[in-house]
Amino acid sequence: MSKAKIKMTLKTSQEMIEKELLALWKEEEQRIIYQEDEILKTKVIYDYKRNILIRENDQIHMKYIFELGKETTGKIKVKELQQEVNVQIKTNKLQKEHKNIMIEFFVEKSPIEYKIEVI
């Protein structure tokens, strides 16, 4: 396991978030792990082998699976209510170069762009 400084970018139709963060790279599992938020302590895991994004904090557990050009089902579990919601994910672009990724996708009909760049 090694540490890496990353730049995470999340762009939606309402906002754009860019953060420089410290991440852990698990070589054997091909996963990058980082904490996205200081207040909610949101843990983010991206699995490079299976193209799965997981975000989790005390309130939610979210799992999105990306398959280029296909629709998949993402799951968002609201912990307090013990309820899970399924959302449709359509992946339009999925680029990986070394540890960098760029994904353009739709959740239901809302466009999202997600990037991780090792800096």
Secondary structure, DSSP 8 states (H G I E B T S, - for coil): -EEEEEEEEEEESS-EEEEEEEEEEETTTTEEEEE--TTT--EEEEETTTTEEEEE-SSEEEEEE--BTSEEEEEEEETTTTEEEEEEEEEEEEEEETTEEEEEEEETTEEEEEEEEE-
